[in-house]
Amino acid sequence: MPRYLAVVPVRFTREPTEDALNDVNDALAAYDPRGRRGRIVTHRTDAGDITFSIIVESADDQEAKRVARETAASALLDTGHRSDAATVRGEAVEVIPG
Protein backbone atom coordinates (compact mmCIF):
# COMPACT_ATOMS: atom_id res chain seq x y z
CA MET A 1 0.00 0.00 0.00
CA PRO A 2 1.35 3.48 -0.82
CA ARG A 3 2.74 5.66 1.93
CA TYR A 4 2.08 9.34 2.40
CA LEU A 5 3.66 12.08 4.45
CA ALA A 6 0.77 13.78 6.24
CA VAL A 7 1.01 17.18 7.87
CA VAL A 8 -1.67 17.35 10.57
CA PRO A 9 -2.43 20.64 12.37
CA VAL A 10 -3.68 20.46 15.94
CA ARG A 11 -5.14 23.38 17.87
CA PHE A 12 -4.63 23.25 21.64
CA THR A 13 -6.86 25.36 23.89
CA ARG A 14 -3.90 25.85 26.26
CA GLU A 15 -0.24 26.03 25.36
CA PRO A 16 1.08 22.45 25.63
CA THR A 17 4.25 21.84 27.60
CA GLU A 18 7.29 20.32 25.94
CA ASP A 19 6.60 17.13 27.91
CA ALA A 20 3.03 17.01 26.59
CA LEU A 21 4.27 17.42 23.01
CA ASN A 22 6.84 14.67 23.58
CA ASP A 23 4.05 12.40 24.85
CA VAL A 24 1.97 13.07 21.72
CA ASN A 25 5.08 12.49 19.62
CA ASP A 26 5.67 9.11 21.27
CA ALA A 27 2.01 8.16 20.80
CA LEU A 28 2.15 9.10 17.09
CA ALA A 29 5.36 7.14 16.60
CA ALA A 30 3.57 4.00 17.77
CA TYR A 31 1.28 4.29 14.68
CA ASP A 32 4.18 4.55 12.19
CA PRO A 33 3.61 1.82 9.56
CA ARG A 34 7.36 1.46 9.08
CA GLY A 35 7.68 0.17 12.64
CA ARG A 36 9.97 3.03 13.61
CA ARG A 37 9.79 4.97 16.81
CA GLY A 38 11.65 8.06 15.80
CA ARG A 39 11.06 11.74 16.36
CA ILE A 40 7.96 13.19 14.73
CA VAL A 41 8.55 16.61 13.20
CA THR A 42 6.45 19.39 14.70
CA HIS A 43 6.24 23.13 14.14
CA ARG A 44 3.93 26.02 14.98
CA THR A 45 1.89 27.70 12.25
CA ASP A 46 1.04 31.39 12.03
CA ALA A 47 -2.48 30.49 13.18
CA GLY A 48 -1.09 29.04 16.42
CA ASP A 49 -1.61 25.40 15.51
CA ILE A 50 1.07 22.83 16.11
CA THR A 51 1.57 20.57 13.11
CA PHE A 52 2.72 16.97 13.30
CA SER A 53 4.27 15.32 10.25
CA ILE A 54 3.49 11.61 10.20
CA ILE A 55 3.68 8.69 7.76
CA VAL A 56 0.45 6.89 6.85
CA GLU A 57 -0.42 4.08 4.46
CA SER A 58 -3.53 4.27 2.30
CA ALA A 59 -4.89 3.60 -1.17
CA ASP A 60 -5.26 7.27 -2.18
CA ASP A 61 -4.94 10.91 -1.08
CA GLN A 62 -8.41 11.18 0.46
CA GLU A 63 -8.01 8.01 2.48
CA ALA A 64 -4.55 9.21 3.56
CA LYS A 65 -6.12 12.40 4.94
CA ARG A 66 -8.74 10.38 6.81
CA VAL A 67 -6.14 8.00 8.23
CA ALA A 68 -3.95 10.94 9.29
CA ARG A 69 -6.88 12.65 11.06
CA GLU A 70 -7.84 9.45 12.86
CA THR A 71 -4.23 8.67 13.80
CA ALA A 72 -3.66 12.13 15.26
CA ALA A 73 -6.99 12.03 17.13
CA SER A 74 -6.11 8.60 18.56
CA ALA A 75 -2.68 9.78 19.67
CA LEU A 76 -4.22 12.79 21.40
CA LEU A 77 -6.71 10.55 23.22
CA ASP A 78 -3.91 8.10 24.08
CA THR A 79 -2.13 10.95 25.86
CA GLY A 80 -5.19 12.19 27.75
CA HIS A 81 -6.12 15.16 25.54
CA ARG A 82 -9.89 15.46 25.32
CA SER A 83 -11.41 16.81 22.11
CA ASP A 84 -12.26 20.08 23.88
CA ALA A 85 -8.58 20.60 24.78
CA ALA A 86 -6.92 19.62 21.50
CA THR A 87 -8.61 19.58 18.10
CA VAL A 88 -7.28 17.99 14.93
CA ARG A 89 -7.94 20.51 12.17
CA GLY A 90 -9.01 17.90 9.65
CA GLU A 91 -9.84 20.35 6.87
CA ALA A 92 -6.22 21.53 6.86
CA VAL A 93 -4.50 18.12 6.69
CA GLU A 94 -2.08 17.95 3.75
CA VAL A 95 -0.69 14.75 2.25
CA ILE A 96 2.28 14.15 -0.02
CA PRO A 97 2.77 10.80 -1.79
CA GLY A 98 6.07 9.29 -0.92
Biopython code that builds the backbone (N, CA, C, O; Angstrom):
import numpy as np
from Bio.PDB.StructureBuilder import StructureBuilder

atoms = [
    (1, "MET", "N", (0.854, -1.172, 0.000)),
    (1, "MET", "CA", (0.000, 0.000, 0.000)),
    (1, "MET", "C", (0.902, 1.238, 0.000)),
    (1, "MET", "O", (1.927, 1.257, 0.682)),
    (2, "PRO", "N", (0.527, 2.267, -0.759)),
    (2, "PRO", "CA", (1.347, 3.478, -0.818)),
    (2, "PRO", "C", (1.434, 4.194, 0.530)),
    (2, "PRO", "O", (0.516, 4.142, 1.349)),
    (3, "ARG", "N", (2.544, 4.847, 0.725)),
    (3, "ARG", "CA", (2.740, 5.659, 1.933)),
    (3, "ARG", "C", (2.663, 7.135, 1.574)),
    (3, "ARG", "O", (3.000, 7.555, 0.467)),
    (4, "TYR", "N", (2.206, 7.899, 2.554)),
    (4, "TYR", "CA", (2.078, 9.342, 2.399)),
    (4, "TYR", "C", (2.681, 10.031, 3.619)),
    (4, "TYR", "O", (2.608, 9.529, 4.740)),
    (5, "LEU", "N", (3.277, 11.191, 3.368)),
    (5, "LEU", "CA", (3.660, 12.083, 4.454)),
    (5, "LEU", "C", (2.453, 12.979, 4.690)),
    (5, "LEU", "O", (2.012, 13.684, 3.782)),
    (6, "ALA", "N", (1.924, 12.953, 5.896)),
    (6, "ALA", "CA", (0.765, 13.777, 6.235)),
    (6, "ALA", "C", (1.179, 14.843, 7.239)),
    (6, "ALA", "O", (1.852, 14.559, 8.230)),
    (7, "VAL", "N", (0.769, 16.064, 6.966)),
    (7, "VAL", "CA", (1.007, 17.184, 7.872)),
    (7, "VAL", "C", (-0.337, 17.501, 8.520)),
    (7, "VAL", "O", (-1.280, 17.937, 7.860)),
    (8, "VAL", "N", (-0.397, 17.268, 9.839)),
    (8, "VAL", "CA", (-1.666, 17.352, 10.570)),
    (8, "VAL", "C", (-1.612, 18.491, 11.590)),
    (8, "VAL", "O", (-0.859, 18.408, 12.560)),
    (9, "PRO", "N", (-2.402, 19.558, 11.388)),
    (9, "PRO", "CA", (-2.434, 20.639, 12.372)),
    (9, "PRO", "C", (-3.358, 20.311, 13.543)),
    (9, "PRO", "O", (-4.442, 19.755, 13.367)),
    (10, "VAL", "N", (-2.906, 20.665, 14.724)),
    (10, "VAL", "CA", (-3.680, 20.462, 15.944)),
    (10, "VAL", "C", (-3.756, 21.795, 16.682)),
    (10, "VAL", "O", (-2.745, 22.473, 16.868)),
    (11, "ARG", "N", (-4.946, 22.154, 17.092)),
    (11, "ARG", "CA", (-5.135, 23.382, 17.872)),
    (11, "ARG", "C", (-5.382, 22.990, 19.324)),
    (11, "ARG", "O", (-6.331, 22.273, 19.641)),
    (12, "PHE", "N", (-4.505, 23.478, 20.197)),
    (12, "PHE", "CA", (-4.628, 23.249, 21.636)),
    (12, "PHE", "C", (-5.294, 24.459, 22.268)),
    (12, "PHE", "O", (-4.998, 25.594, 21.893)),
    (13, "THR", "N", (-6.195, 24.233, 23.229)),
    (13, "THR", "CA", (-6.855, 25.363, 23.886)),
    (13, "THR", "C", (-5.905, 26.052, 24.864)),
    (13, "THR", "O", (-6.030, 27.248, 25.129)),
    (14, "ARG", "N", (-4.953, 25.280, 25.398)),
    (14, "ARG", "CA", (-3.900, 25.846, 26.256)),
    (14, "ARG", "C", (-2.553, 25.453, 25.688)),
    (14, "ARG", "O", (-2.407, 24.384, 25.096)),
    (15, "GLU", "N", (-1.591, 26.300, 25.867)),
    (15, "GLU", "CA", (-0.242, 26.026, 25.364)),
    (15, "GLU", "C", (0.271, 24.703, 25.957)),
    (15, "GLU", "O", (0.386, 24.578, 27.177)),
    (16, "PRO", "N", (0.579, 23.720, 25.103)),
    (16, "PRO", "CA", (1.085, 22.450, 25.630)),
    (16, "PRO", "C", (2.531, 22.585, 26.101)),
    (16, "PRO", "O", (3.313, 23.349, 25.535)),
    (17, "THR", "N", (2.865, 21.844, 27.127)),
    (17, "THR", "CA", (4.248, 21.838, 27.598)),
    (17, "THR", "C", (5.092, 21.001, 26.649)),
    (17, "THR", "O", (4.560, 20.246, 25.835)),
    (18, "GLU", "N", (6.386, 21.133, 26.754)),
    (18, "GLU", "CA", (7.293, 20.318, 25.945)),
    (18, "GLU", "C", (7.090, 18.835, 26.256)),
    (18, "GLU", "O", (7.145, 17.994, 25.358)),
    (19, "ASP", "N", (6.857, 18.521, 27.525)),
    (19, "ASP", "CA", (6.596, 17.125, 27.911)),
    (19, "ASP", "C", (5.318, 16.606, 27.258)),
    (19, "ASP", "O", (5.281, 15.466, 26.794)),
    (20, "ALA", "N", (4.283, 17.421, 27.218)),
    (20, "ALA", "CA", (3.026, 17.008, 26.590)),
    (20, "ALA", "C", (3.224, 16.752, 25.104)),
    (20, "ALA", "O", (2.694, 15.779, 24.566)),
    (21, "LEU", "N", (3.985, 17.621, 24.430)),
    (21, "LEU", "CA", (4.273, 17.416, 23.010)),
    (21, "LEU", "C", (5.104, 16.156, 22.794)),
    (21, "LEU", "O", (4.891, 15.428, 21.825)),
    (22, "ASN", "N", (6.040, 15.902, 23.687)),
    (22, "ASN", "CA", (6.835, 14.672, 23.584)),
    (22, "ASN", "C", (5.959, 13.443, 23.758)),
    (22, "ASN", "O", (6.166, 12.437, 23.080)),
    (23, "ASP", "N", (4.979, 13.511, 24.660)),
    (23, "ASP", "CA", (4.048, 12.399, 24.851)),
    (23, "ASP", "C", (3.225, 12.146, 23.588)),
    (23, "ASP", "O", (3.043, 10.997, 23.186)),
    (24, "VAL", "N", (2.728, 13.214, 22.961)),
    (24, "VAL", "CA", (1.971, 13.069, 21.718)),
    (24, "VAL", "C", (2.881, 12.495, 20.638)),
    (24, "VAL", "O", (2.475, 11.615, 19.880)),
    (25, "ASN", "N", (4.099, 12.991, 20.573)),
    (25, "ASN", "CA", (5.078, 12.495, 19.617)),
    (25, "ASN", "C", (5.282, 10.987, 19.786)),
    (25, "ASN", "O", (5.266, 10.243, 18.805)),
    (26, "ASP", "N", (5.471, 10.548, 21.006)),
    (26, "ASP", "CA", (5.671, 9.115, 21.269)),
    (26, "ASP", "C", (4.437, 8.309, 20.875)),
    (26, "ASP", "O", (4.556, 7.214, 20.325)),
    (27, "ALA", "N", (3.247, 8.851, 21.157)),
    (27, "ALA", "CA", (2.012, 8.160, 20.795)),
    (27, "ALA", "C", (1.873, 8.061, 19.273)),
    (27, "ALA", "O", (1.463, 7.020, 18.759)),
    (28, "LEU", "N", (2.208, 9.128, 18.555)),
    (28, "LEU", "CA", (2.152, 9.097, 17.093)),
    (28, "LEU", "C", (3.150, 8.101, 16.519)),
    (28, "LEU", "O", (2.842, 7.391, 15.561)),
    (29, "ALA", "N", (4.329, 8.046, 17.092)),
    (29, "ALA", "CA", (5.361, 7.136, 16.596)),
    (29, "ALA", "C", (4.899, 5.685, 16.662)),
    (29, "ALA", "O", (5.297, 4.867, 15.834)),
    (30, "ALA", "N", (4.071, 5.370, 17.631)),
    (30, "ALA", "CA", (3.567, 4.004, 17.766)),
    (30, "ALA", "C", (2.685, 3.600, 16.577)),
    (30, "ALA", "O", (2.504, 2.407, 16.329)),
    (31, "TYR", "N", (2.135, 4.569, 15.840)),
    (31, "TYR", "CA", (1.285, 4.294, 14.683)),
    (31, "TYR", "C", (2.068, 4.258, 13.368)),
    (31, "TYR", "O", (1.478, 4.012, 12.316)),
    (32, "ASP", "N", (3.365, 4.495, 13.404)),
    (32, "ASP", "CA", (4.184, 4.552, 12.187)),
    (32, "ASP", "C", (4.172, 3.185, 11.495)),
    (32, "ASP", "O", (4.595, 2.196, 12.094)),
    (33, "PRO", "N", (3.694, 3.111, 10.241)),
    (33, "PRO", "CA", (3.606, 1.818, 9.560)),
    (33, "PRO", "C", (4.970, 1.200, 9.246)),
    (33, "PRO", "O", (5.054, 0.014, 8.928)),
    (34, "ARG", "N", (6.021, 1.985, 9.333)),
    (34, "ARG", "CA", (7.362, 1.456, 9.076)),
    (34, "ARG", "C", (7.923, 0.740, 10.292)),
    (34, "ARG", "O", (8.984, 0.121, 10.222)),
    (35, "GLY", "N", (7.201, 0.827, 11.421)),
    (35, "GLY", "CA", (7.675, 0.172, 12.639)),
    (35, "GLY", "C", (8.776, 0.937, 13.336)),
    (35, "GLY", "O", (9.484, 0.383, 14.176)),
    (36, "ARG", "N", (8.928, 2.197, 12.998)),
    (36, "ARG", "CA", (9.968, 3.026, 13.608)),
    (36, "ARG", "C", (9.389, 3.839, 14.742)),
    (36, "ARG", "O", (8.210, 4.194, 14.739)),
    (37, "ARG", "N", (10.216, 4.120, 15.688)),
    (37, "ARG", "CA", (9.788, 4.966, 16.811)),
    (37, "ARG", "C", (10.745, 6.145, 16.906)),
    (37, "ARG", "O", (11.432, 6.343, 17.908)),
    (38, "GLY", "N", (10.764, 6.906, 15.849)),
    (38, "GLY", "CA", (11.648, 8.064, 15.802)),
    (38, "GLY", "C", (10.938, 9.335, 16.195)),
    (38, "GLY", "O", (9.794, 9.304, 16.649)),
    (39, "ARG", "N", (11.598, 10.428, 16.025)),
    (39, "ARG", "CA", (11.061, 11.743, 16.356)),
    (39, "ARG", "C", (10.108, 12.202, 15.273)),
    (39, "ARG", "O", (10.450, 12.175, 14.091)),
    (40, "ILE", "N", (8.927, 12.619, 15.660)),
    (40, "ILE", "CA", (7.957, 13.186, 14.727)),
    (40, "ILE", "C", (8.250, 14.684, 14.630)),
    (40, "ILE", "O", (8.463, 15.354, 15.641)),
    (41, "VAL", "N", (8.258, 15.192, 13.411)),
    (41, "VAL", "CA", (8.552, 16.612, 13.197)),
    (41, "VAL", "C", (7.326, 17.440, 13.557)),
    (41, "VAL", "O", (6.215, 17.144, 13.119)),
    (42, "THR", "N", (7.536, 18.474, 14.353)),
    (42, "THR", "CA", (6.450, 19.394, 14.703)),
    (42, "THR", "C", (6.894, 20.825, 14.426)),
    (42, "THR", "O", (8.089, 21.123, 14.426)),
    (43, "HIS", "N", (5.939, 21.696, 14.193)),
    (43, "HIS", "CA", (6.237, 23.131, 14.136)),
    (43, "HIS", "C", (4.943, 23.908, 14.343)),
    (43, "HIS", "O", (3.847, 23.372, 14.181)),
    (44, "ARG", "N", (5.086, 25.153, 14.696)),
    (44, "ARG", "CA", (3.931, 26.017, 14.981)),
    (44, "ARG", "C", (3.608, 26.852, 13.743)),
    (44, "ARG", "O", (4.497, 27.431, 13.117)),
    (45, "THR", "N", (2.318, 26.903, 13.402)),
    (45, "THR", "CA", (1.887, 27.704, 12.252)),
    (45, "THR", "C", (1.599, 29.133, 12.700)),
    (45, "THR", "O", (1.567, 29.432, 13.893)),
    (46, "ASP", "N", (1.394, 30.003, 11.725)),
    (46, "ASP", "CA", (1.038, 31.391, 12.030)),
    (46, "ASP", "C", (-0.297, 31.480, 12.765)),
    (46, "ASP", "O", (-0.530, 32.418, 13.527)),
    (47, "ALA", "N", (-1.174, 30.497, 12.532)),
    (47, "ALA", "CA", (-2.484, 30.493, 13.182)),
    (47, "ALA", "C", (-2.419, 29.982, 14.614)),
    (47, "ALA", "O", (-3.423, 30.005, 15.326)),
    (48, "GLY", "N", (-1.239, 29.519, 15.047)),
    (48, "GLY", "CA", (-1.089, 29.040, 16.416)),
    (48, "GLY", "C", (-1.241, 27.538, 16.564)),
    (48, "GLY", "O", (-1.105, 27.000, 17.663)),
    (49, "ASP", "N", (-1.523, 26.857, 15.455)),
    (49, "ASP", "CA", (-1.614, 25.397, 15.506)),
    (49, "ASP", "C", (-0.214, 24.799, 15.605)),
    (49, "ASP", "O", (0.778, 25.414, 15.213)),
    (50, "ILE", "N", (-0.165, 23.595, 16.134)),
    (50, "ILE", "CA", (1.074, 22.830, 16.106)),
    (50, "ILE", "C", (0.853, 21.710, 15.114)),
    (50, "ILE", "O", (-0.098, 20.939, 15.245)),
    (51, "THR", "N", (1.729, 21.612, 14.118)),
    (51, "THR", "CA", (1.569, 20.571, 13.113)),
    (51, "THR", "C", (2.480, 19.395, 13.437)),
    (51, "THR", "O", (3.595, 19.559, 13.933)),
    (52, "PHE", "N", (1.971, 18.212, 13.143)),
    (52, "PHE", "CA", (2.721, 16.972, 13.303)),
    (52, "PHE", "C", (2.845, 16.341, 11.923)),
    (52, "PHE", "O", (1.843, 16.176, 11.227)),
    (53, "SER", "N", (4.048, 15.991, 11.525)),
    (53, "SER", "CA", (4.266, 15.324, 10.249)),
    (53, "SER", "C", (4.423, 13.837, 10.517)),
    (53, "SER", "O", (5.338, 13.409, 11.220)),
    (54, "ILE", "N", (3.502, 13.049, 9.935)),
    (54, "ILE", "CA", (3.486, 11.612, 10.195)),
    (54, "ILE", "C", (3.411, 10.843, 8.879)),
    (54, "ILE", "O", (3.018, 11.398, 7.853)),
    (55, "ILE", "N", (3.783, 9.588, 8.911)),
    (55, "ILE", "CA", (3.684, 8.694, 7.761)),
    (55, "ILE", "C", (2.431, 7.837, 7.929)),
    (55, "ILE", "O", (2.188, 7.269, 8.994)),
    (56, "VAL", "N", (1.634, 7.754, 6.850)),
    (56, "VAL", "CA", (0.452, 6.889, 6.854)),
    (56, "VAL", "C", (0.455, 6.051, 5.577)),
    (56, "VAL", "O", (1.063, 6.423, 4.574)),
    (57, "GLU", "N", (-0.229, 4.923, 5.635)),
    (57, "GLU", "CA", (-0.420, 4.079, 4.461)),
    (57, "GLU", "C", (-1.887, 4.112, 4.072)),
    (57, "GLU", "O", (-2.768, 3.997, 4.924)),
    (58, "SER", "N", (-2.145, 4.271, 2.769)),
    (58, "SER", "CA", (-3.529, 4.266, 2.300)),
    (58, "SER", "C", (-3.536, 4.092, 0.787)),
    (58, "SER", "O", (-2.503, 4.184, 0.123)),
    (59, "ALA", "N", (-4.728, 3.838, 0.264)),
    (59, "ALA", "CA", (-4.885, 3.595, -1.168)),
    (59, "ALA", "C", (-4.822, 4.881, -2.005)),
    (59, "ALA", "O", (-4.400, 4.850, -3.161)),
    (60, "ASP", "N", (-5.244, 6.018, -1.414)),
    (60, "ASP", "CA", (-5.260, 7.268, -2.180)),
    (60, "ASP", "C", (-5.160, 8.474, -1.238)),
    (60, "ASP", "O", (-5.129, 8.332, -0.016)),
    (61, "ASP", "N", (-5.110, 9.664, -1.847)),
    (61, "ASP", "CA", (-4.943, 10.909, -1.081)),
    (61, "ASP", "C", (-6.048, 11.123, -0.049)),
    (61, "ASP", "O", (-5.767, 11.463, 1.100)),
    (62, "GLN", "N", (-7.292, 10.925, -0.450)),
    (62, "GLN", "CA", (-8.411, 11.179, 0.460)),
    (62, "GLN", "C", (-8.394, 10.227, 1.651)),
    (62, "GLN", "O", (-8.637, 10.632, 2.788)),
    (63, "GLU", "N", (-8.104, 8.962, 1.376)),
    (63, "GLU", "CA", (-8.011, 8.011, 2.480)),
    (63, "GLU", "C", (-6.824, 8.353, 3.375)),
    (63, "GLU", "O", (-6.899, 8.196, 4.594)),
    (64, "ALA", "N", (-5.728, 8.820, 2.774)),
    (64, "ALA", "CA", (-4.549, 9.209, 3.559)),
    (64, "ALA", "C", (-4.901, 10.340, 4.526)),
    (64, "ALA", "O", (-4.455, 10.336, 5.673)),
    (65, "LYS", "N", (-5.695, 11.303, 4.067)),
    (65, "LYS", "CA", (-6.122, 12.401, 4.943)),
    (65, "LYS", "C", (-6.972, 11.872, 6.093)),
    (65, "LYS", "O", (-6.805, 12.285, 7.241)),
    (66, "ARG", "N", (-7.886, 10.955, 5.775)),
    (66, "ARG", "CA", (-8.742, 10.380, 6.812)),
    (66, "ARG", "C", (-7.914, 9.602, 7.827)),
    (66, "ARG", "O", (-8.111, 9.742, 9.034)),
    (67, "VAL", "N", (-6.990, 8.783, 7.336)),
    (67, "VAL", "CA", (-6.139, 7.996, 8.231)),
    (67, "VAL", "C", (-5.293, 8.921, 9.107)),
    (67, "VAL", "O", (-5.128, 8.668, 10.300)),
    (68, "ALA", "N", (-4.762, 9.985, 8.522)),
    (68, "ALA", "CA", (-3.946, 10.937, 9.289)),
    (68, "ALA", "C", (-4.771, 11.605, 10.384)),
    (68, "ALA", "O", (-4.307, 11.738, 11.516)),
    (69, "ARG", "N", (-5.995, 12.028, 10.054)),
    (69, "ARG", "CA", (-6.881, 12.645, 11.061)),
    (69, "ARG", "C", (-7.156, 11.671, 12.196)),
    (69, "ARG", "O", (-7.041, 12.025, 13.370)),
    (70, "GLU", "N", (-7.516, 10.451, 11.845)),
    (70, "GLU", "CA", (-7.840, 9.452, 12.861)),
    (70, "GLU", "C", (-6.623, 9.088, 13.709)),
    (70, "GLU", "O", (-6.739, 8.896, 14.920)),
    (71, "THR", "N", (-5.457, 8.994, 13.068)),
    (71, "THR", "CA", (-4.226, 8.667, 13.803)),
    (71, "THR", "C", (-3.896, 9.760, 14.802)),
    (71, "THR", "O", (-3.581, 9.477, 15.958)),
    (72, "ALA", "N", (-3.968, 11.013, 14.357)),
    (72, "ALA", "CA", (-3.663, 12.126, 15.263)),
    (72, "ALA", "C", (-4.675, 12.187, 16.403)),
    (72, "ALA", "O", (-4.298, 12.394, 17.556)),
    (73, "ALA", "N", (-5.960, 12.008, 16.086)),
    (73, "ALA", "CA", (-6.988, 12.032, 17.133)),
    (73, "ALA", "C", (-6.757, 10.901, 18.138)),
    (73, "ALA", "O", (-6.914, 11.106, 19.341)),
    (74, "SER", "N", (-6.392, 9.729, 17.664)),
    (74, "SER", "CA", (-6.112, 8.598, 18.558)),
    (74, "SER", "C", (-4.919, 8.888, 19.454)),
    (74, "SER", "O", (-4.951, 8.603, 20.651)),
    (75, "ALA", "N", (-3.867, 9.454, 18.876)),
    (75, "ALA", "CA", (-2.676, 9.776, 19.668)),
    (75, "ALA", "C", (-2.997, 10.809, 20.743)),
    (75, "ALA", "O", (-2.492, 10.722, 21.863)),
    (76, "LEU", "N", (-3.833, 11.783, 20.406)),
    (76, "LEU", "CA", (-4.223, 12.787, 21.401)),
    (76, "LEU", "C", (-5.009, 12.139, 22.535)),
    (76, "LEU", "O", (-4.770, 12.430, 23.707)),
    (77, "LEU", "N", (-5.947, 11.262, 22.186)),
    (77, "LEU", "CA", (-6.709, 10.554, 23.218)),
    (77, "LEU", "C", (-5.806, 9.641, 24.041)),
    (77, "LEU", "O", (-5.965, 9.535, 25.256)),
    (78, "ASP", "N", (-4.857, 8.984, 23.376)),
    (78, "ASP", "CA", (-3.910, 8.103, 24.076)),
    (78, "ASP", "C", (-3.123, 8.848, 25.144)),
    (78, "ASP", "O", (-2.701, 8.263, 26.141)),
    (79, "THR", "N", (-2.930, 10.143, 24.926)),
    (79, "THR", "CA", (-2.130, 10.946, 25.860)),
    (79, "THR", "C", (-3.000, 11.806, 26.778)),
    (79, "THR", "O", (-2.501, 12.708, 27.450)),
    (80, "GLY", "N", (-4.309, 11.519, 26.801)),
    (80, "GLY", "CA", (-5.189, 12.193, 27.750)),
    (80, "GLY", "C", (-5.726, 13.535, 27.310)),
    (80, "GLY", "O", (-6.283, 14.262, 28.132)),
    (81, "HIS", "N", (-5.579, 13.896, 26.032)),
    (81, "HIS", "CA", (-6.117, 15.162, 25.538)),
    (81, "HIS", "C", (-7.546, 14.940, 25.057)),
    (81, "HIS", "O", (-7.775, 14.235, 24.074)),
    (82, "ARG", "N", (-8.496, 15.539, 25.749)),
    (82, "ARG", "CA", (-9.892, 15.461, 25.317)),
    (82, "ARG", "C", (-10.094, 16.338, 24.084)),
    (82, "ARG", "O", (-9.299, 17.237, 23.813)),
    (83, "SER", "N", (-11.155, 16.068, 23.350)),
    (83, "SER", "CA", (-11.414, 16.812, 22.114)),
    (83, "SER", "C", (-11.663, 18.294, 22.363)),
    (83, "SER", "O", (-11.496, 19.106, 21.454)),
    (84, "ASP", "N", (-12.063, 18.662, 23.593)),
    (84, "ASP", "CA", (-12.258, 20.084, 23.875)),
    (84, "ASP", "C", (-10.951, 20.778, 24.258)),
    (84, "ASP", "O", (-10.923, 22.000, 24.405)),
    (85, "ALA", "N", (-9.874, 20.016, 24.419)),
    (85, "ALA", "CA", (-8.579, 20.596, 24.785)),
    (85, "ALA", "C", (-7.591, 20.607, 23.620)),
    (85, "ALA", "O", (-6.669, 21.423, 23.590)),
    (86, "ALA", "N", (-7.787, 19.699, 22.663)),
    (86, "ALA", "CA", (-6.917, 19.621, 21.495)),
    (86, "ALA", "C", (-7.747, 19.123, 20.320)),
    (86, "ALA", "O", (-8.352, 18.053, 20.386)),
    (87, "THR", "N", (-7.769, 19.901, 19.252)),
    (87, "THR", "CA", (-8.605, 19.583, 18.099)),
    (87, "THR", "C", (-7.744, 19.374, 16.867)),
    (87, "THR", "O", (-6.933, 20.228, 16.510)),
    (88, "VAL", "N", (-7.928, 18.228, 16.218)),
    (88, "VAL", "CA", (-7.283, 17.992, 14.926)),
    (88, "VAL", "C", (-8.036, 18.821, 13.897)),
    (88, "VAL", "O", (-9.253, 18.697, 13.758)),
    (89, "ARG", "N", (-7.316, 19.654, 13.187)),
    (89, "ARG", "CA", (-7.942, 20.514, 12.167)),
    (89, "ARG", "C", (-7.965, 19.748, 10.840)),
    (89, "ARG", "O", (-7.153, 19.979, 9.944)),
    (90, "GLY", "N", (-8.927, 18.832, 10.757)),
    (90, "GLY", "CA", (-9.011, 17.900, 9.647)),
    (90, "GLY", "C", (-9.064, 18.527, 8.283)),
    (90, "GLY", "O", (-8.517, 17.983, 7.324)),
    (91, "GLU", "N", (-9.723, 19.679, 8.179)),
    (91, "GLU", "CA", (-9.842, 20.346, 6.871)),
    (91, "GLU", "C", (-8.505, 20.864, 6.361)),
    (91, "GLU", "O", (-8.368, 21.161, 5.174)),
    (92, "ALA", "N", (-7.535, 20.975, 7.230)),
    (92, "ALA", "CA", (-6.225, 21.531, 6.864)),
    (92, "ALA", "C", (-5.133, 20.474, 6.730)),
    (92, "ALA", "O", (-3.967, 20.816, 6.533)),
    (93, "VAL", "N", (-5.495, 19.191, 6.835)),
    (93, "VAL", "CA", (-4.503, 18.123, 6.686)),
    (93, "VAL", "C", (-4.005, 18.110, 5.251)),
    (93, "VAL", "O", (-4.797, 18.166, 4.310)),
    (94, "GLU", "N", (-2.689, 18.036, 5.087)),
    (94, "GLU", "CA", (-2.084, 17.951, 3.753)),
    (94, "GLU", "C", (-1.347, 16.625, 3.652)),
    (94, "GLU", "O", (-0.738, 16.174, 4.622)),
    (95, "VAL", "N", (-1.399, 15.995, 2.475)),
    (95, "VAL", "CA", (-0.685, 14.750, 2.252)),
    (95, "VAL", "C", (0.185, 14.851, 1.010)),
    (95, "VAL", "O", (-0.165, 15.513, 0.032)),
    (96, "ILE", "N", (1.336, 14.173, 1.075)),
    (96, "ILE", "CA", (2.281, 14.151, -0.023)),
    (96, "ILE", "C", (2.633, 12.685, -0.286)),
    (96, "ILE", "O", (3.116, 12.002, 0.618)),
    (97, "PRO", "N", (2.400, 12.188, -1.506)),
    (97, "PRO", "CA", (2.772, 10.802, -1.790)),
    (97, "PRO", "C", (4.276, 10.612, -1.607)),
    (97, "PRO", "O", (5.076, 11.499, -1.903)),
    (98, "GLY", "N", (4.626, 9.457, -1.121)),
    (98, "GLY", "CA", (6.066, 9.287, -0.916)),
    (98, "GLY", "C", (6.444, 7.882, -0.811)),
    (98, "GLY", "O", (7.623, 7.572, -0.637)),
]
sb = StructureBuilder()
sb.init_structure("model")
sb.init_model(0)
sb.init_chain("A")
sb.init_seg("    ")
for serial, (resi, resn, name, xyz) in enumerate(atoms, 1):
    if name == "N":
        sb.init_residue(resn, " ", resi, " ")
    sb.init_atom(name, np.array(xyz, "f"), 0.0, 1.0, " ", f" {name:<3s}", serial, name[0])
structure = sb.get_structure()
